Amino acid sequence: MKGLERHIRQEVDLERYEASKRAQEANMQARVMGNAKAEGLGQLKAVIPAREWHRWNASHEGCWSDKGFVREFIRDNPEFRGEGVRP
């Protein structure tokens, strides 16, 4: 049982570390892209790592189509926010 507990704790710590690294990489990418605009698409709002996108979509199907959800997600996760985007 102690081995299982240790394994679970290490996996949780590893997941937190990996999530932090993905957030840092997304933040760096958002800063590099700045306030990029693509014709017909508008301004870059956020850079969302695929793992986070799929995780949220699996638990709240269609959430990324909801502007309110996206606004709250960007507000609650400023590390994913694009340059110059207000919370």
C-alpha distances in whole Angstrom, upper triangle without the diagonal:
4,5,5,6,9,10,11,12,14,15,17,18,20,21,23,24,26,27,29,30,31,33,35,36,37,39,41,42,43,45,47,48,49,51,52,54,54,57,56,53,53,51,48,46,42,40,37,35,34,30,31,34,32,29,31,34,31,30,34,36,39,38,40,43,43,45,44,40,41,43,40,37,40,40,36,36,39,37,38,42,45,47,50,48,47,44
4,5,5,6,9,10,11,12,14,15,16,18,20,21,22,24,26,27,28,30,32,33,35,36,37,39,40,42,43,45,46,48,50,51,53,53,57,56,52,53,51,47,45,41,39,36,34,34,30,31,34,32,29,32,34,32,31,34,37,40,39,40,43,43,45,43,40,41,42,39,37,39,39,35,35,37,36,37,40,43,46,48,46,46,43
4,5,5,6,9,10,11,12,14,15,16,18,20,21,22,24,26,27,28,30,31,33,34,36,37,39,40,42,43,45,46,48,49,51,51,55,54,51,51,49,45,44,40,38,35,32,32,28,29,32,30,28,31,33,30,30,34,36,39,38,39,42,42,44,43,39,40,42,39,36,38,39,35,34,37,35,36,39,42,45,47,46,46,43
4,5,5,6,9,10,10,12,14,15,16,18,20,21,22,24,26,27,28,30,31,33,34,36,37,38,40,42,43,44,46,47,49,49,52,52,48,49,47,43,41,38,35,32,30,29,25,26,29,28,25,27,30,27,26,30,32,35,34,36,39,39,41,40,36,37,39,36,33,36,36,33,32,35,33,34,37,40,43,45,43,43,41
4,5,5,6,9,10,11,12,14,15,17,18,20,21,23,24,26,27,29,30,31,33,35,36,37,39,41,42,43,45,46,48,48,52,51,47,48,46,42,40,36,34,31,29,29,25,26,29,27,24,27,29,27,26,29,32,35,34,35,38,38,40,38,35,36,37,34,32,34,34,31,30,33,31,32,36,39,41,43,42,41,39
4,6,5,6,9,10,11,12,14,15,16,18,20,21,22,24,26,27,28,30,31,33,34,36,37,39,40,42,44,45,47,48,51,51,47,47,45,41,39,36,34,31,28,28,25,25,29,28,25,27,30,28,27,31,33,36,34,35,39,39,40,39,36,36,37,35,32,34,34,31,29,32,30,31,35,38,40,42,41,41,38
4,5,5,6,9,10,10,12,14,15,16,18,20,21,22,24,26,27,28,30,31,33,34,36,37,39,40,42,43,45,45,49,48,45,45,43,39,38,34,32,29,26,26,22,23,26,25,22,25,27,25,25,29,31,33,32,33,37,37,39,38,34,34,36,33,31,32,33,30,28,31,29,30,33,36,39,41,40,40,37
4,5,5,6,9,10,10,12,14,15,16,18,20,21,22,24,26,27,28,30,31,33,35,36,37,39,40,41,43,43,47,46,42,43,41,37,35,32,30,26,24,24,20,21,24,23,20,22,25,22,22,25,28,30,29,30,34,34,35,34,31,31,33,30,27,30,30,27,26,28,27,28,31,34,37,39,37,37,35
4,5,5,6,9,10,11,12,14,15,17,18,20,21,23,24,26,27,29,30,31,33,35,36,37,39,40,42,43,47,46,42,43,40,37,34,31,29,26,24,24,21,21,24,24,21,23,26,24,23,26,29,32,30,31,34,34,35,34,31,31,32,30,27,29,29,25,24,27,25,26,30,33,35,38,36,36,33
4,5,5,6,9,10,10,12,14,15,16,18,20,21,22,24,26,27,28,30,31,33,34,36,38,39,41,42,45,45,42,42,39,36,34,30,28,25,23,23,20,20,24,23,21,23,26,24,24,27,30,32,30,31,35,35,36,35,31,31,33,30,27,29,30,26,24,27,24,26,29,32,34,37,36,36,33
4,5,5,6,9,10,10,12,14,15,16,18,20,21,22,24,26,27,28,30,31,33,34,36,37,39,39,43,42,39,39,37,33,31,28,25,23,20,20,16,17,21,20,17,20,22,21,21,24,26,29,27,28,31,32,33,32,29,28,30,28,25,27,28,24,22,25,23,24,27,30,33,35,34,34,32
4,5,5,6,9,10,10,12,14,15,16,18,20,21,22,24,26,27,29,30,31,33,34,35,37,38,41,41,37,37,35,32,29,26,24,21,19,19,16,16,19,19,16,18,21,20,19,22,25,27,25,26,30,30,31,30,26,26,28,25,22,24,25,21,20,22,21,22,25,28,31,33,31,31,29
4,5,5,6,9,10,11,12,14,15,17,18,20,21,23,24,26,27,29,30,31,33,35,37,38,41,41,38,37,35,31,29,26,24,21,19,20,17,17,21,21,18,20,23,22,22,25,27,29,27,27,31,31,32,31,27,27,28,26,23,24,25,21,19,22,20,21,25,27,30,32,31,31,28
4,5,5,6,8,10,10,12,14,15,16,18,20,21,22,24,26,27,28,30,32,33,35,36,40,40,36,36,34,30,28,25,22,20,17,18,15,15,19,19,17,19,22,21,21,24,26,28,27,26,30,31,31,31,27,27,28,26,23,24,25,22,20,22,19,20,24,26,29,31,30,31,29
4,5,5,6,8,10,10,12,14,15,16,18,20,21,22,24,26,27,28,30,31,33,33,37,37,33,33,31,27,26,22,19,17,14,15,11,12,16,15,13,16,18,18,18,21,23,24,23,23,27,27,28,27,24,23,25,23,20,21,22,19,17,19,17,18,21,24,27,29,28,28,26
4,6,5,6,9,10,10,12,14,15,16,18,20,21,22,24,26,27,28,30,32,33,36,36,33,32,30,26,24,21,19,16,14,16,13,12,16,17,14,16,19,19,19,21,23,25,23,23,27,27,27,26,23,22,23,21,18,19,20,17,15,17,15,16,19,22,25,27,26,26,24
4,5,5,6,9,10,11,12,14,15,17,18,20,21,23,24,26,28,29,32,33,36,37,33,33,30,26,25,21,19,17,14,16,14,14,18,18,17,19,22,22,22,24,26,27,25,25,28,29,29,28,25,24,25,23,20,20,21,19,16,17,15,16,20,22,24,27,26,27,25
4,5,5,6,9,10,11,12,14,15,16,18,20,21,22,24,26,27,29,30,34,34,30,30,28,24,23,19,16,14,11,13,11,11,15,15,14,17,19,19,20,22,24,25,23,22,26,27,27,27,24,22,24,23,19,19,21,19,16,17,14,15,19,21,23,26,25,26,24
4,5,5,6,9,10,10,12,14,15,16,18,20,21,22,24,25,27,28,32,32,28,28,25,22,20,16,14,12,9,11,9,9,12,13,12,14,17,17,17,19,21,22,20,19,23,23,24,23,20,19,20,19,15,16,17,15,12,14,11,12,16,18,21,23,22,23,21
4,5,5,6,9,10,10,12,14,15,16,18,20,21,23,24,27,28,32,32,29,28,25,21,20,16,14,13,11,14,12,11,15,17,15,16,20,20,20,22,24,25,22,21,25,25,25,24,21,20,21,19,16,16,17,15,11,13,10,11,15,17,19,22,21,22,20
4,5,5,6,9,10,11,12,14,15,17,18,20,22,23,26,27,31,31,28,28,25,21,20,16,14,13,10,13,12,12,15,17,16,18,21,22,22,24,25,26,24,22,26,27,26,26,23,21,23,22,18,18,19,17,14,14,11,12,15,17,19,22,22,23,22
4,5,5,6,8,10,10,12,14,15,16,18,20,21,23,24,28,28,25,24,22,18,17,13,10,9,7,9,9,9,12,14,14,15,17,19,20,21,22,22,20,19,22,23,23,23,20,18,20,19,16,15,18,16,12,13,10,10,13,15,17,20,20,21,20
4,5,5,6,9,10,10,12,14,15,16,18,19,22,23,27,27,24,23,20,16,15,11,9,8,8,11,11,10,12,15,14,15,18,19,20,20,22,22,20,18,21,22,21,21,18,16,17,17,13,12,14,13,9,9,6,7,10,12,15,17,17,18,17
4,5,5,6,9,10,11,12,14,15,18,19,22,24,27,28,25,24,21,17,16,13,11,11,10,14,14,13,16,18,18,19,21,23,23,24,26,26,23,21,25,25,24,24,22,19,20,19,16,15,16,15,11,11,7,8,11,13,14,17,17,19,18
4,5,5,6,9,10,11,12,14,17,17,20,21,25,26,23,23,20,16,16,12,9,10,9,12,13,13,15,17,18,19,21,23,24,24,25,25,23,21,24,25,24,25,22,19,21,21,17,16,18,17,13,13,9,9,12,13,14,18,18,20,20
4,5,5,6,9,10,10,12,14,15,17,19,22,23,20,19,16,13,12,9,6,7,7,10,12,11,12,15,16,16,18,20,22,22,23,22,20,17,20,21,20,21,19,16,17,17,14,12,15,15,11,10,7,6,9,9,12,15,14,17,16
4,5,5,6,9,10,10,13,14,17,19,23,24,20,19,16,13,12,9,7,9,10,14,15,14,15,18,19,19,21,23,24,24,25,24,22,19,22,22,21,21,20,16,17,17,14,12,14,14,10,8,5,5,7,8,9,13,13,15,15
4,5,5,6,9,10,13,14,17,19,23,25,21,20,17,14,14,11,9,12,12,15,17,16,18,21,21,22,24,26,27,27,28,27,25,22,25,25,24,25,23,20,20,21,18,15,17,18,14,12,9,9,10,10,10,14,15,17,18
4,5,5,6,8,11,11,15,16,20,21,18,17,15,11,12,10,7,10,10,13,16,15,16,19,20,21,22,24,26,26,26,25,23,20,22,24,22,24,22,18,19,20,18,15,18,18,15,13,10,9,10,9,10,14,14,17,18
4,6,5,6,8,9,12,14,18,19,16,15,12,8,9,7,6,9,11,14,17,16,16,19,20,20,21,24,25,25,25,23,21,18,21,21,19,21,19,16,16,18,15,12,15,16,13,11,9,7,7,5,6,10,10,14,15
4,5,5,8,10,13,16,20,21,19,17,13,11,11,10,10,13,14,18,20,19,19,23,24,23,25,28,29,28,29,27,25,22,24,25,22,24,22,19,19,20,18,15,17,18,15,12,10,10,9,7,6,9,11,14,16
4,5,9,9,13,15,19,21,18,17,14,11,13,12,11,14,15,18,21,20,20,24,25,25,26,29,30,30,30,28,27,23,25,26,24,26,25,21,21,23,21,18,20,21,18,15,13,12,12,9,9,12,14,17,19
4,6,6,9,11,15,17,15,13,10,8,11,10,9,13,15,17,20,20,19,22,24,24,25,28,29,28,28,26,24,21,23,24,22,24,23,19,19,22,20,16,19,21,18,15,14,12,11,8,8,11,12,16,18
4,5,9,12,15,18,15,13,10,8,10,10,11,15,17,20,22,21,21,24,26,25,26,29,30,29,29,27,25,22,23,24,21,23,23,19,18,21,19,16,18,20,17,14,13,12,10,7,5,8,10,13,16
4,6,10,13,15,12,10,6,6,8,10,11,15,18,21,23,22,21,24,26,25,25,29,30,28,28,26,24,20,21,22,19,21,21,17,17,19,18,15,17,20,18,15,15,13,10,7,5,6,8,12,15
4,7,10,12,10,8,6,6,9,11,12,15,18,20,23,22,21,24,26,25,25,29,30,28,28,25,24,20,21,22,20,22,22,18,18,21,20,17,19,22,20,17,17,15,12,9,9,10,11,15,17
4,6,9,7,5,4,6,10,12,13,17,19,21,24,23,21,24,27,25,25,29,30,28,27,25,23,20,20,21,19,21,22,18,18,22,21,18,21,23,21,19,19,17,14,11,11,12,12,16,18
4,6,5,6,7,8,12,14,14,17,20,20,24,23,21,24,27,25,25,28,30,28,27,24,23,19,19,21,19,22,23,19,20,23,22,20,23,25,23,22,22,18,17,14,15,16,15,19,21
4,6,6,9,11,14,17,18,20,23,23,27,26,24,26,29,28,27,30,32,30,28,25,25,21,20,22,20,24,24,21,22,25,25,22,25,28,26,25,25,22,20,17,18,18,18,21,23
4,6,10,12,14,17,18,20,23,23,26,26,23,25,28,26,25,28,30,28,26,22,22,19,17,20,18,21,22,19,20,24,23,22,25,27,26,25,25,22,20,18,19,19,18,21,23
4,7,8,11,13,14,16,19,19,23,22,19,22,24,23,22,25,27,24,23,20,19,16,15,17,15,18,19,16,17,21,20,18,21,24,22,21,22,18,17,14,16,17,15,18,20
4,7,9,12,14,16,20,21,24,22,20,23,25,23,23,26,28,25,24,21,20,16,16,17,14,18,19,15,16,19,19,17,19,22,21,20,20,17,15,12,14,13,12,15,17
4,6,9,12,15,18,20,23,21,19,22,24,23,22,26,27,25,24,21,20,16,16,17,14,17,18,14,14,17,17,14,17,19,18,16,17,14,12,9,10,10,9,12,14
4,6,8,11,14,16,19,18,16,19,21,20,20,24,25,23,23,20,18,15,16,17,14,17,16,13,13,16,15,12,15,17,15,14,14,11,9,6,8,9,8,12,13
4,7,10,13,15,18,16,14,18,19,17,18,22,22,20,21,18,16,13,14,14,11,13,13,9,9,12,11,8,11,14,12,11,12,9,6,5,8,9,6,9,10
4,6,10,12,14,12,11,15,16,15,16,19,20,19,19,17,15,12,14,15,13,14,13,9,10,12,10,7,11,12,10,9,9,5,4,5,8,10,8,11,11
4,7,9,12,11,10,14,15,14,15,19,20,19,19,18,16,13,15,17,15,17,15,12,13,14,11,10,13,14,11,10,9,5,7,7,10,13,12,14,14
4,6,8,7,6,10,11,11,12,15,16,16,16,15,13,11,14,15,15,16,13,10,13,13,10,9,13,13,10,11,9,6,9,10,14,16,14,16,15
4,6,6,6,9,10,11,12,14,16,17,17,17,15,13,16,18,18,19,16,14,16,16,13,13,16,15,12,13,11,8,12,13,16,19,18,20,18
4,6,5,6,8,10,10,12,14,15,15,15,14,12,16,18,18,20,17,15,18,18,14,15,18,18,15,17,15,12,15,16,19,22,20,22,21
4,5,5,6,9,10,10,12,14,14,15,15,14,17,19,20,21,17,16,19,18,15,16,19,17,14,17,15,13,16,18,22,24,22,24,22
4,6,5,6,8,10,11,12,13,14,12,11,15,16,17,17,14,13,15,14,11,12,15,13,11,14,13,11,14,16,20,22,20,21,19
4,6,5,6,9,10,10,11,11,9,8,12,13,14,15,12,11,14,14,11,12,15,14,13,15,14,11,14,16,19,22,19,20,19
4,5,5,6,9,10,9,10,10,10,13,15,17,18,14,14,17,17,14,16,19,17,16,19,18,15,18,20,23,25,23,24,22
4,5,5,6,9,10,12,11,11,15,16,18,18,14,14,17,16,13,16,18,16,15,18,17,15,18,21,24,26,23,24,22
4,5,5,6,8,9,7,8,12,12,14,14,10,11,14,13,10,13,15,14,13,16,16,14,17,19,23,24,21,22,19
4,6,5,5,6,6,7,10,11,14,15,11,12,15,15,12,15,18,17,16,19,19,16,18,21,24,26,23,23,21
4,6,6,9,9,11,13,14,17,18,14,15,19,18,15,18,21,19,18,22,22,19,22,24,28,29,26,27,24
4,6,9,9,11,14,14,17,16,13,15,18,16,14,18,19,17,18,21,21,19,22,24,28,29,26,26,23
4,6,6,9,11,10,14,13,10,12,15,14,13,16,18,16,17,20,21,19,21,23,27,28,24,24,21
4,6,8,9,10,14,14,12,13,16,16,15,18,20,19,19,22,23,20,22,24,27,28,25,26,23
4,6,6,7,11,12,10,11,14,15,14,16,19,19,19,21,22,19,20,22,25,26,23,23,21
4,5,5,8,9,6,8,11,11,10,13,15,15,15,18,19,16,17,19,23,23,20,20,18
4,5,7,9,7,6,10,11,10,11,14,15,14,17,17,14,15,16,20,21,17,18,17
4,6,9,8,8,11,13,12,14,16,17,18,19,20,17,17,18,22,22,19,19,18
4,5,5,6,9,10,11,13,14,15,16,18,20,17,17,18,21,21,18,18,16
4,5,5,6,9,10,11,12,14,15,16,18,16,15,16,19,18,14,14,13
4,5,5,6,9,10,10,12,14,16,18,16,15,17,20,19,15,14,12
4,5,5,6,9,10,10,12,14,16,14,14,16,19,19,16,15,12
4,5,5,6,8,10,10,12,14,11,11,13,16,16,12,13,11
4,6,5,6,9,10,11,14,12,10,12,15,14,10,10,7
4,5,5,6,8,10,13,12,11,14,17,16,13,11,8
4,5,5,6,8,11,9,9,12,16,16,13,12,9
4,6,5,6,8,7,6,9,12,12,9,9,6
4,6,6,9,9,8,11,13,13,10,8,5
4,6,9,9,10,13,16,16,13,12,8
4,5,6,7,11,13,15,12,12,9
4,5,5,9,10,11,9,9,7
4,6,8,10,12,11,12,11
4,7,10,12,10,12,11
4,7,8,6,8,8
4,6,6,9,10
4,6,9,11
4,6,10
4,7
4
